[in-house]
Amino acid sequence: MSNAIITPTRVVREGLVLLDNMLVFPKLVHTDYSDEFVAGTGDTVTIRRPVSYQGYESATMSVSDTDEGSTTVSIDKWAGVAIQFTDKERTLSITDFRERFLVPAMRTIANTIDRAIGARIAGLWNHVGTVGNTIDSWADFARGPQRLDEMAVPDSMRKAVLTSADAYALAGSFNSVFVNNIAKSAIEEAEMPKMAGVDNVYRSQNVPTVTTGTRVNGAGLLTNGAAQTSAYSAVKSTYKQNLICDGFAAGATVKAGEVFTLGTLASGMVAVNPVPSVVGSKPVLPYLQQFVVNTDATADGGGNITLDISPPIITSGAEQTVSMTSANTDGLNLVFIGAASTTIPLNAVFHKNAIAFVNRPLVMPAGVTECARETHKGISMRFAPVWDGVNSNQRWRLDVIYGVKTLDGRLGVRMNG
């Protein structure tokens, strides 16, 4: 068959359809696409954070300030594949070309993007279940949606992604039940039906893991400082703060993505209902607030360590994140999820707006003919040829540029059994 049908536009269109079919995570998160990046507006996208207001319960009006925060998503990631073939191979039909070249190329790009988005699950600070246990029952899975309810996360656009081990264990748990053929669907299909308000439950080999640091849980891991709280106005764009601690072993490490609590219910940092009501403190929830470490940290020779954490400790106002039942922030015991040097799979259930995937169309290279750029379902990919005249080989680049970020850690939950 003539090679005339293997045109740059046809290649990139076929590639995008394949890529869309192979991708998991971009379908589960907030996506953004426009032509602004091509116009040279920069390599970041700004996304506004939602505003919270407090109400009042009397005839006297109480006005809440509008203090809108924002966050930026850097378009700093690249997923590409360069393929090479001879003039003879270019005589293939598009069907042969698709199977021999495009399928493996798109699989590589899809896995690169999925892993980058999946890694942002480590930015979620809510965690339920016990490390080391598989999600193998309805009760195990339901803890995730329950926590989303408690965090006032909207029912719509909830998604879940599980490791293959957890997904198959959960599907197998339906063996003994029959609810409108759910058991049959769960066992036969990769995608299980809607459960507990979660639209879809996916399995993926790209579910990320976090390996904990060498820190060891114990009574001696303490906060060191009485006034380690934040005003929302100071952290509304970063939504994080530093927490000074001591009592660690010299050289002990804490890894990005680790989750911990502070103190006890009687004297510590207790979670609060995130939805404001009337002026005053928010209603408290029956468990401790959890915090996630944003960057790796190492204790000095004296056991002192500073952790970059989210959410920030905000004790009052519409943006309150904790109820501080202790006298101050000094001397609160840190309790980490998981033992030291333990690898934790980050199964998760989350609202679509918890994580962002931002893609922009790449600029077309000047002076290069037979280039093509297409968009399919919000993903833009560029095709550009490179000719090797010495060896009579054709090389083609297929590239996607994008950015990912955890937008709101409150909107997701990490899960174990």
C-alpha positions in Angstrom: 0.0 0.0 0.0 1.3 3.5 -0.8 2.9 5.4 2.0 0.9 8.5 1.1 -1.6 7.7 3.8 1.1 7.9 6.5 1.0 11.7 6.7 2.2 13.7 9.8 -1.4 14.7 10.6 -2.6 11.1 10.4 0.2 9.9 12.6 -0.4 12.4 15.3 -4.2 11.9 15.2 -3.8 8.1 15.4 -1.3 8.6 18.2 -3.6 10.8 20.2 -6.5 8.3 20.0 -4.2 5.6 21.2 -2.8 7.8 24.0 -6.3 8.7 25.2 -7.2 5.0 25.4 -4.1 4.2 27.4 -4.1 7.0 29.9 -5.8 6.6 33.3 -4.9 9.6 35.5 -5.7 12.5 33.2 -9.3 11.3 33.1 -9.5 11.4 36.9 -8.2 14.9 37.6 -8.8 18.6 36.7 -7.5 19.3 33.2 -6.8 22.6 31.5 -6.1 23.4 27.9 -5.8 26.6 25.8 -3.6 28.2 23.2 -2.2 30.8 25.5 1.2 29.0 26.0 1.8 29.1 22.2 1.2 32.8 22.3 4.1 33.2 24.7 2.3 34.0 28.0 4.7 32.0 30.1 5.3 28.6 31.5 2.8 28.7 34.5 -0.9 28.7 34.9 -2.6 30.4 37.8 -5.6 28.6 39.4 -7.7 30.3 42.1 -8.4 28.7 45.4 -12.0 28.6 46.6 -13.1 31.3 49.1 -14.7 30.5 52.5 -17.1 32.7 54.3 -18.5 32.7 57.8 -22.2 33.4 58.4 -24.1 35.0 61.3 -27.1 34.0 63.4 -28.7 37.3 64.4 -30.3 40.3 62.8 -26.9 42.0 63.0 -24.9 41.5 59.9 -21.4 40.3 60.2 -19.4 40.8 57.0 -16.6 38.3 56.1 -13.6 39.5 54.1 -13.0 38.1 50.7 -9.4 36.8 50.8 -8.9 34.8 47.6 -5.8 32.7 47.3 -4.3 31.2 44.2 -1.7 28.6 43.2 0.4 28.2 40.1 1.0 25.1 38.0 4.4 25.0 36.2 4.4 23.5 32.8 7.7 21.9 33.4 7.3 18.2 32.3 8.0 16.6 29.0 6.8 13.3 27.7 8.2 12.3 24.3 9.3 9.4 22.1 11.6 9.5 19.1 11.1 6.6 16.6 13.3 5.6 13.7 12.5 3.5 10.7 13.8 3.0 7.1 12.3 4.2 3.8 11.2 0.6 3.2 9.3 0.6 6.5 7.5 3.8 5.5 5.7 1.9 2.8 3.6 0.2 5.5 -0.1 0.8 5.7 -1.2 3.0 8.6 -2.6 -0.1 10.3 0.8 -1.8 10.3 2.5 1.4 11.3 0.1 1.9 14.1 0.7 -1.6 15.6 4.5 -1.7 15.0 5.4 1.9 16.0 2.6 4.0 17.4 1.3 1.6 20.0 4.6 1.1 21.8 5.4 4.8 21.5 2.1 5.9 22.9 2.3 3.4 25.7 5.6 5.0 26.8 4.2 8.5 26.8 1.0 7.4 28.6 3.0 5.7 31.4 5.2 8.8 31.7 2.2 11.1 32.1 0.3 8.7 34.4 3.2 8.3 36.8 3.7 12.1 37.0 0.0 12.7 37.8 -0.2 9.7 40.2 2.8 11.0 42.1 0.8 14.0 43.2 -1.3 11.7 45.4 1.6 12.0 47.8 0.4 15.6 48.3 -2.9 14.4 49.9 -2.8 14.6 53.7 -5.8 12.4 54.7 -5.0 8.8 55.3 -7.2 5.9 56.3 -6.6 2.2 57.0 -3.5 0.4 58.2 -0.2 0.3 56.3 0.5 -3.2 55.1 -3.2 -4.3 54.8 -4.8 -4.9 51.4 -8.2 -3.3 50.6 -10.1 -6.5 50.3 -13.6 -5.6 51.6 -16.4 -3.1 51.1 -15.7 -1.8 54.7 -12.0 -1.2 53.8 -12.9 0.8 50.7 -15.8 2.7 52.3 -13.4 4.4 54.8 -12.1 6.6 51.9 -15.5 8.0 50.8 -16.5 8.4 54.5 -13.5 10.6 55.0 -14.4 12.6 51.9 -17.9 13.1 53.4 -16.3 14.3 56.7 -14.2 16.7 54.7 -17.3 18.1 52.9 -16.0 17.0 49.5 -18.8 17.1 46.8 -20.3 13.8 45.8 -19.9 14.4 42.1 -16.7 13.7 40.3 -15.2 11.4 42.9 -12.7 8.9 41.4 -10.6 6.1 42.9 -7.4 4.4 41.8 -6.0 1.2 43.4 -3.0 -1.0 42.9 -3.7 -4.2 41.0 -3.3 -6.2 44.2 -5.9 -4.0 46.0 -8.3 -3.8 43.0 -8.4 -7.6 42.5 -8.7 -8.2 46.3 -11.7 -5.7 46.4 -13.3 -7.3 43.3 -12.9 -10.8 44.8 -14.7 -9.6 47.9 -17.9 -9.4 45.8 -17.9 -13.1 45.1 -20.4 -13.8 47.9 -22.8 -11.0 47.0 -25.1 -10.2 44.2 -26.3 -6.6 43.7 -27.6 -5.9 40.2 -24.8 -8.0 38.7 -22.1 -5.9 40.5 -20.1 -9.0 41.4 -19.9 -10.2 37.8 -18.9 -6.7 36.6 -16.3 -6.2 39.3 -14.6 -9.5 38.6 -14.7 -9.3 34.8 -13.9 -5.7 34.1 -10.9 -3.5 35.0 -13.3 -0.7 36.0 -15.7 -1.4 38.8 -19.2 0.2 39.1 -20.1 3.2 41.1 -19.6 2.6 44.8 -20.2 4.8 47.8 -20.6 7.9 45.7 -17.3 7.2 43.7 -18.0 7.4 40.0 -15.3 5.0 38.9 -12.8 2.7 40.6 -9.7 2.1 38.4 -6.8 -0.2 38.8 -3.4 1.0 37.6 0.2 -0.2 37.8 1.1 3.5 38.1 -0.3 4.0 41.6 2.6 5.7 43.4 4.3 4.6 46.6 6.0 6.5 49.4 9.0 5.0 51.3 9.2 6.4 54.8 12.3 7.9 56.3 14.5 6.5 59.0 12.6 8.4 61.7 11.2 6.1 64.4 7.9 6.8 66.1 8.2 7.5 69.8 7.3 9.8 72.6 10.4 11.9 72.1 9.4 13.3 68.6 8.1 16.7 69.6 7.2 20.1 68.2 9.6 22.8 69.3 8.0 26.3 69.5 4.9 27.7 71.1 3.6 29.9 68.3 3.8 27.8 65.2 0.5 28.7 63.6 -0.3 30.6 60.4 -2.6 33.3 59.2 -4.4 32.4 56.0 -3.4 35.6 54.4 0.2 34.6 54.7 -0.2 31.1 53.3 -3.1 31.4 50.9 -0.9 30.9 47.8 1.3 28.1 49.1 -1.0 26.5 51.6 1.9 25.2 53.6 4.2 26.2 56.5 7.4 25.2 58.4 7.1 23.2 61.6 10.1 23.2 63.9 10.6 19.9 65.8 13.2 18.1 67.9 13.8 14.8 69.7 14.8 13.0 66.5 17.9 10.8 66.2 20.8 12.6 64.7 20.6 12.2 60.9 17.1 10.7 61.0 15.2 11.4 57.8 11.6 12.3 57.0 10.5 11.8 53.4 8.2 13.9 51.2 4.7 12.3 51.2 4.8 11.1 54.8 1.7 11.8 57.0 1.6 12.4 60.7 -0.6 13.8 63.5 0.2 16.1 66.4 -0.7 15.3 70.0 -3.8 13.6 71.2 -7.5 14.4 71.0 -7.4 15.8 74.5 -4.3 17.9 73.9 -3.3 18.3 70.2 -4.4 19.3 66.7 -7.9 18.1 66.1 -9.6 18.1 62.7 -12.5 20.5 62.0 -15.4 20.6 59.7 -14.0 22.5 56.7 -17.3 24.3 55.9 -17.7 27.5 57.8 -21.0 28.3 59.5 -21.4 31.1 62.0 -18.7 33.4 63.4 -16.4 31.5 65.8 -14.6 28.2 65.7 -15.6 25.4 63.4 -17.1 22.2 64.8 -14.5 19.7 65.7 -14.4 16.1 64.2 -13.6 13.0 66.2 -10.1 12.5 65.0 -6.8 14.3 64.8 -5.9 16.5 61.9 -3.3 14.8 59.6 -0.4 16.7 58.0 1.7 15.8 55.0 5.4 16.5 54.6 6.1 18.4 51.3 9.9 18.0 51.0 12.5 15.6 52.4 14.1 16.7 55.7 17.0 15.4 57.8 17.6 16.0 61.5 20.8 17.7 62.5 23.3 16.3 65.0 21.1 17.6 67.9 18.0 15.9 66.6 16.4 19.2 65.4 14.4 19.1 62.2 12.2 21.6 60.3 9.4 20.0 58.3 7.6 21.7 55.4 4.0 20.7 55.9 0.4 21.0 54.6 -2.1 22.0 55.5 -0.9 25.1 57.5 -2.0 25.3 61.1 -4.8 27.9 61.0 -6.7 28.0 64.3 -9.5 30.5 63.6 -11.5 32.2 60.9 -13.3 30.9 57.8 -10.1 29.1 56.7 -9.5 27.4 60.0 -7.8 24.0 59.5 -7.5 22.7 63.1 -8.9 23.0 66.6 -5.9 23.4 68.9 -6.9 21.7 72.1 -3.4 22.2 73.6 -2.3 25.4 75.3 0.1 26.1 72.4 2.1 24.3 69.7 5.1 23.4 71.8 5.8 19.8 72.9 3.2 18.0 70.8 4.1 14.4 69.9 4.5 13.6 66.2 3.1 10.2 65.2 3.9 9.1 61.7 1.8 6.8 59.5 3.9 3.6 59.0 7.1 2.3 60.5 10.5 3.5 59.5 11.8 2.6 56.0 8.5 1.2 54.9 7.1 1.4 51.4 3.4 2.4 51.3 1.2 2.1 48.2 -0.9 5.2 47.8 -4.3 3.9 46.8 -6.6 6.9 46.8 -10.1 8.2 46.3 -10.4 11.9 45.4 -12.4 14.6 43.9 -11.4 15.6 40.4 -10.2 19.0 41.5 -7.7 17.6 44.0 -5.0 17.4 41.3 -4.4 19.4 38.1 -3.1 18.3 34.8 -2.2 21.2 32.5 -1.2 20.7 28.9 -0.2 23.2 26.3 0.4 22.9 22.5 4.1 23.0 21.7 5.3 25.7 19.3 5.9 24.4 15.7 9.6 24.4 14.9 10.7 27.0 12.3 12.0 25.8 9.0 10.9 22.2 9.5 8.4 20.9 7.0 5.8 18.1 7.5 5.2 19.0 11.2 1.8 18.5 12.7 0.1 19.4 16.0 -3.2 18.0 17.0 -5.5 18.0 20.1 -7.7 15.2 21.2 -9.9 15.4 24.4 -7.7 18.1 25.9 -4.3 16.7 25.2 -2.1 18.3 22.6 0.8 16.4 20.9 3.3 17.6 18.3 4.9 15.6 15.5 8.2 16.7 14.0 10.4 14.8 11.5 14.2 14.5 11.6 15.8 13.1 8.5 19.0 11.1 8.6 20.3 11.5 5.0 23.5 9.5 5.6 21.7 6.3 6.6 18.4 7.0 4.8 16.5 6.7 8.0 13.5 8.7 9.0 13.2 9.8 12.7 10.0 11.3 14.1 9.6 13.0 17.4 6.2 12.8 19.2 6.1 15.2 22.2 3.7 16.4 24.9 4.5 19.2 27.3 2.5 19.5 30.6 2.4 20.3 34.3 0.9 18.6 37.3 0.1 19.7 40.8 -1.8 18.9 43.9 -4.4 21.7 44.0 -6.2 20.9 47.3 -5.1 18.1 49.5 -8.4 18.2 51.4 -10.2 16.8 48.4 -8.5 13.4 48.5 -7.8 10.4 50.8 -5.0 7.9 50.7 -6.1 4.4 51.6 -4.9 1.1 52.9 -6.9 -1.9 54.1 
